[in-house]
Amino acid sequence: YSTARAEFEKAMTMGLRSSDLLVHVALCHREADELDEALELLNEAVALNPDDARPYFHLGQIHQRRGSRRKAFAAFQRFTELSPGSVLPPELEAELKDGTRN
């Protein structure tokens, strides 16, 4: 992931800053357990393209990993709104169906 991240970040320094590119860099940071950096990039991706479902899914994963259930729930809920029929982690899928927020 470090080589991929270096290449993605190189593209960003050349002025490329798409939602897709930001998601890829964020995933590299996530794999390196650099969650703050990943969250920052995913939030930037959402700001650039709020109708792209992918950043919301990855935001949900990171928030879930950190134990932030409400933030994970909100991100996964937005993901399902933008991408109907998508597969979610089973424990959150039930919550989304019945509207509970444990």
C-alpha positions, 0 to 999 in steps of 0.5 A: 500500500505504501507504493500505491499511496505514494503514487496517489499522493504524487497525483494529488500534488500535481493538482488532481483532486477527485473524489475517487483519488481521495478515496484511494489514498484514504484506503491506503492510510486506513490499511496503514492504521492511519485512521485520522488521515483516512477520515480527513481524506474521506470527508474531503471526498464527500465534500467534493462529491456528496452523491458518491456512495463509496466514501460513506461506506469507508467512513462507516467502516472506520467509525465502526472500527473506532467504536463510534456506532452513531457515526458509523450508523449515519455513514452506512445509512447514507451509503444505503440511500445512495446505493440501494441494494448494497451489502452492509455488515450484518450487525448494522443492516438490522439496525438500519432496517428497524431504525435503532441506534444502539 
